[in-house]
Amino acid sequence: MSPILTPTIALRRWLPLLILAGLVLCAYGLGLYKYLSLEVIAANRDFLSSYVASHLLLALLIYAVTYIGVVALSLPGAAILSILGGFIFGWALSAPVSVIAATIGAIIVFQIVKTSLGATMAKKAGPFVQRLSDGFAKDAFNYLLFLRLIPAFPFFAVNAVAGVCRVPLKTFIIATFVGITPGSFVFAWLGRGLGSVIDAQSVKHNACVAEKGLANCPFELSVSSLVTPQLLLAFVALGVVSLVPVAFKKWKAV
């Protein structure tokens, strides 16, 4: 027999999800995601560099808290933040901070979904969701590792799905931490070259303005200018390798 859902239990279960949803709506309504762009970084390049030089520890704290907020609120721009970290802090310092911050943000979403939607769907959706949860739980670490290693899968969606399937917290934390580490270091390393990309784009932009006028020459930067097809192929290869244990288990079970 399932326990009676008293108002207190219901409030404890659903209030965190409602608060998170409200914060997400506010963040999108205020357009906070618009500040997570390479163009904004380029426009504030000098300020960011001087602030970090004068207040390194405080800047790292602000960076970490911002990263946690971006992940927890499912805002687009985590990759931009990783690149920014490599640009202003250096890859060796920023990458570990971004890994820890992203993991904390992911845990917040995971736990909220797990204790609200996960519990409700496990009760009401019937045997299908139960089989899905059971199947996911058997190889949760390897599946999560695969989803984390390949950036093509939305980070927030993986957090939510893992919560709905009620993956063990320890498994979620380890798979997330290990899975996002390669990408975080790579994006932080790419940030080292952001200055030269900004300089090159500035030259093109100034030449365009001189010829066509400012109104006809928007200053634009793209992550694609830093990411190569070879880099994406490497991520895919890492994801495939992470699924080898799953395939081996299935092969032995045949």
Secondary structure, 3 states (H helix, E strand, C coil): CCCCCCHHHHHHHHHHHHHHHHHHHHHHHCCHHHHCCHHHHHHCHHHHHHHHHHCHHHHHHHHHHHHHHHHHCCCCCHHHHHHHHHHHCCHHHHHHHHHHHHHHHHHHHHHHHHHHHHHHHHHHCCHHHHHHHHHHHHCHHHHHHHHHHCCCCCHHHHHHHHHHCCCCHHHHHHHHHHHHHHHHHHHHHHHCCHHHHHHHHHHHHHHHHHHHCHHHCCCCCCHHHCCCHHHHHHHHHHHHHHCHHHHHHHHHHC
